């Protein structure tokens, strides 16, 4: 048997020949010619490596192998039709969506979507992997996930691969977390940073975006920041600030623990921008379109 893929069109013609009994009848119902039907059946015979029809007077009939393949053809064509219906953009979503995203996005946005799906769309399942943006985009490129939830900062923008489909999500203001006993600091963002030029700074251990923001603003303020500590957990960053180890960026609008004060950064603002990223054409797949749509709806409804 030839290892090449069989064309479903040829299987359709074979199934019709088994049903109707003559190539002329097949040509009539399929809107083609008897010669074309004959050529396609002959090509299918070559692919399979066996004779599928034999002459009977001026007509043909299926060989035993032809009858057996026609039986398989009915099953194969039914499966193909079912797959097309399942994958159609108009289909009822059904399948497993693999998502890689940063912890804040997973906790605040993706988990509520998963809960909603479990209650209303039980046929859609979401598998979650917590990763920083570079890691999530690498998994997307390797086809290990279907959707990557990533972020950048307005002062440290990311240039996405133009081949990817990028859907903007929510935007979050960030401030500077400092010990509660620090002198009050007001003014532009560089001015506020400048008042902490002699402090140690805490940055993300798995991503350099906030480090880029800190270096950029510090440069505008005329100093080089001492990036002494790294932590992936924002809760741990707050613990380190309370312990007097330094200062660091934290999202605004979230509770800070006793011992931490969050200074607003307004001029220029420090904003985190989040995105949902997929491979080209994949957002048409109904389960992925549903998950992305629910995330977008939540992002639109959430206060920035």
Buried (B, 14 or more C-beta within 10 A) or exposed (E): EEEEEBEEEBBBBBBBBBEBBBBEBBBBEBEBEBEBBBBBBBBBBEBBEBEBBEEEEEEBBBBEBBEEBBEEBBEBBEEEEEEEEBBEEEBEBBBEBBBBBBEBBBEBBBEEBBEEBEEEBEEBBBEBBBBBBBBBBBBBEEEEBBBBBBBBBBBBEBEBEEEBBBBEBBBBBBBBBBBEEBEEBEEBBBBBBBBBBEBBBBBBEEBEBBBBBBBBBBEBBEBEBEBEBBBBEBEBBBBBBBEEBBBBBBBBEBEBEEBBBBBBBBEBBBBBBBBBBBBEEBBEBBBBBBBBBBBBEBBEEEEE
